[in-house]
Amino acid sequence: MRCRKCGESAALELRRHNAAFCVPHFTEFFRKQVREAIHHYRMFTPDETVMVAVSGGKDSLALWDVLIEEGYPTVGLYLDLGIFDYSRESREKCEAFAAARRQRLLIERVDAAIGAPIPEVQKATRRPTCSACGLSKRYLMNRAALTHGFVVVATGHNLDDEAATLFGSVMHWQTDALSRQSPALASTHPKLVRRVKPLYRLSELETAAFAFLRGIDYIVEECPFAAGATSLAHKEALNRLEAASPGVKHNFLFGFLEKARPAFERGQDVQLTECASCGQVTTGEICAFCKLADQVKRRSTPLTRSSGDPSQ
């Protein structure tokens, strides 16, 4: 294989692009895709500090690396989910990455906000672990950005992530989710920050290759609660289609964004208000996160009765 740009020996073949690149030209290709994503959706300006939500994995750390190299002011945010050794190791990866690049890293602990780490939340509520985790992460990312005065949060969702999410939403025709599927979600309330996904043009394989070539030390193990997740089944189905017809994921996602999403976006008139308990944005009186925290508190506190107290 020869590099499309310079004709030298290629290090990586990208079948969906019908191209191959040497190491320098692949890393430039990767950065160009991120630049185009930021420009196309006007995700943020060079004057805005971007809060990058990092998990210790390849995608979020690769994104942070690119934004630093591109000269954007950034700050990292690590959400400690309290998932056994997995959280300890992923936090260490983020701390080491930030220290090596002299970047600021903020840390938010789920147990401090909700009263228990994610494994205990699952036991107390009996709801799917990924559901409680996703709800907690969205809430804490937005709250942290508001607390520290940042107007935009960037996450490391890649093409595979976005295509799998879209696949799941279409499978069940979840029109509310389809209306929100976008690489950039604008702020629709003073207490909602912008959320952007600058890696949406890049596949998981491309992100892994970039992280390896850049020498980024990331946690390789998957979250122990990920096994059996529906999103993984969706990814596997799309991977089989991609192997047979390179470019399927790109065409599926980009076709939706360009041709179908506007139809789902129209007619979505959601009334936003502020949670009576925490003040964050919600569609009802009490936000879902506060309801979850209350459920954890009630189920984690054993009821006690004293036979000597007539009021019991």
N, C-alpha and C positions, 0 to 999 in steps of 0.2 A: 504494500500500500504506500502511496505517496501523498504527502500533504497537499491539499487543494491550493494552498496559498503560495508555498515556496518550492514544492516539488521534492523536498527532502523526505526521508523516511518518516512515516506517520506513526504516532503513538496510539492513536485512538480512531476507530471507525464509527461514524454516526450514520447508521443505515437509513434513518428517517429523513436525513438531509442528503443522502447519497453522496457523502463526503467523508474525508479522513483528514486529520490534522496532526502536525507535530506538537510537541508540548507547548512551546511559546504561542503558537497560533491557536491551539485549543483554549488556552487560558484567556487569550484575547477574545476569542469567539464567545466564551462564557460571559465575560464582563460586558461585551457588546449586547448580549441578550438581556442582561440586567438593565443596562442603560436604556435600551429600547422600551422595556417594560415600564420603567420609571417615567420616561418621556411620554409614551403613548397615553398613559392614564394620569399623567401629572400627579404622581404619587406624593412628591414632596419637592421642596426647593433646596438649593445649596445652603440657604440660610436657616433652615429648620433642623433642629436636632431630632434625629430619628431614634426612637426607642426600639431596639431590636430584641424581640423575645427569643431567648436562646434556651435550648434544652440539653445541650451537650452533644447533640447528634450532628451528622455531617451537613444537613441542609441549613440549619440556622447559623452554624458557625461559618459555613462557606459564605452565606449571605453577609454576615457581619464583616468577614474578611474583605469582600468586594467593596462594601460601602466605605470601609476605612481607606482602602487603596484608592477609591474614587474621590476621596477628600470630603465626604459628608461627615458632619459632626454627629456622633452616635453615642449612645449609652446602652449597655446591655441590661436585660431584665431576666433573671432566672427565677422560676417558680418552683420552690421546693415542695414536691407533692408528698414527701414522706414515704416513698415506696421502697422500703428496705435498702439494700446495698445499691440498687439501681439509681436511686436519687442521690445517694452519697457520691457515687462515682461520676454521675453526670454533672453534679455541682462542681466537683473537682476539675473536670475538663473545662468547664466554663470559666472558673476562677483562673486556671492556668493560662487559658487563651487571653483573657482580659489583661492579666499581669504582664504577659509577654509583649503585648501591644500597647501597654500603658492606657488602657481603656477603663472607664468606670463601669462597674457591674453592680446593679441593684438586686437584692434578694428578697423575695416575698415568700413567706411560709404559709402553706394552705392550713396547717393545723392551728396557726395563730388566728387566722381569719374565720375559720369555720368550726373550730373546736376539736378537730381530729384530723389525722392524716388520711389520705385517700383510701387506703385499705380498711381503716376503721369506719370511714363514711359508708363504704359499700356494705359492711356488716350491719351498720346501724339502720340503713335505709332500705336495703335489699334492692336498690336500683342498679342497673348496669354500671360497672366501674367506669367505663369510658364516658358514659353520660354525665356522671357526677364530676369526673375529671374535666371534661370539656366545658361544662358550665362554670366550674371554679376558675379555670384558666381565662376564659373570656372576661369574666367579672373582674378578676384581679389584675389582668393586663390593663383594662380600661381604668380601673381605680388608681393603679400605680402611675399611669401616665398623667392623670388629672392631678394627683397629689404632688408630683414633681414638675408639673408645668409643661409637659410635652403634648403636642397636638397630633402626633401620628405614631402608630405602632406598626412595625414591620415583622412579619412572621416568615418562616422558611418553607411554606407550602410550595411544592414543586408541581410540575405538569402531571405526574402520576397521582399525587394527592388530589388535585383539583378534578381530574378526569374521573377518579373513583368516586368522589363526592357527588359529582354530577350524575354519574351512572346510578348511584343509589337513590338520588332524588327523583330521577326519571322513572326508575323501576316502580316507585310508589306514588309517582305524580304528586310530590310534595311541593305544591306551587309556592308556598311561603318561602321554602328553602331555595327554590329556583330563582325567585325574585332577588335573593340576597347573594347568589353565586356570582362573584365578580372578583377580579384581582385587586380592586380598590373600592372600598366602601366609604362613602363620604360621611362626614359628621352631620347627623340629622337632629341633633339636640346639643345644647351647650355643654352637657355632661357626657357626650359621646365623642371620643377621639376618632380620627380617621384610622382605618385598618387597611394595610396594603400587603401584597404578596409579590415582591419583585422577582421571585424565581419561577413564576407560573409558566414561563416559556421554556424551561429547562427540565429535562427528565431526571428521574432519580439516579439513573446510571451516569448521566453527565455530571450531576452534582457530586456523586461519590468519586468520580474520576478527578474532578477539580480539587476536592478536599485532599485526595491522596497526593496529587501533583504539587499542591501547595504545602504539603507537610503538616496539615491540620490534624491534631490529635483529637479524635472524637470517640464517643462511646459507640461501640459496634452492636452490642446486645440490644434487642428490642425490649420494650417495657414488658415485664412479666405478665401483665394483664392484657396484653395485645392478642395473645393466642385465642383464636376462635372469633375474633372481631369480624363483623360483617364487612367492614371496609377492606380487610385483607382479602376476603373472597372476591370482592369487586375488583381489586387490583390484579388478582390472579387471572380472572376472566379477561380483563383488558390486556394483560401481558401475553396471553395466548393469541389474542387477535393481533396484537402488535408484532409478534413473532412471524405471523403469517402475512401480515400486510403492514410494513413499517410506515408510521405516520398516522395510524388510526387514532391514537390518543390525542394527538395534536388536532387532527381534523374534527374529532368529536367535540373537544372543548372549545376550540376557536370558532367552529361553526355555530355552536350555541351562543357564544358571546356576541358574535357578529349578527346572527340572523334571528335567534329565538328569544334571547334574554329580554330585549325591549318589550316584547309582548307580555311577559310575566311581570315585568317591572310596572307596567301600566295597571292601574286599578288597585295597587297595593297602598292603601291609605291607613296606616297604623298610627293611632294616637298614642304619643309617648307622654309619660308623666314621671314624677320622681317618687321613688319608694318611700313610704311613710316611715320605714324603719331605718334605712341607711342613707337615703337621699340619692342613690344611684338611679339610672334610668330604667324604667319598666313600662309594661303595657297595662298593669293592674295596680292595685293599691300597695301590694307587697311584692318585691322582686323574687324571682325564682331562687336566687342565691340565699336570700334571707330565709325563705321557706325551707330550703335544704339545711341551713345552719340550725334552724329551730327544730327540725326533725331529728338532726343528729344530737342536739342537746337533750331533747325529751327522751330519746331512746337510749342514750348513754347514761342517763341519771336514774338509778334504780329507785323505785318508790319504796319508802320506808314508813312503817306505822309503829307507833308506841302505844302499847296497851295501857300505860299509865296516864295517858293524856286523853281526856274525854272528847277533845275536839277532833281526834283522829278517827 
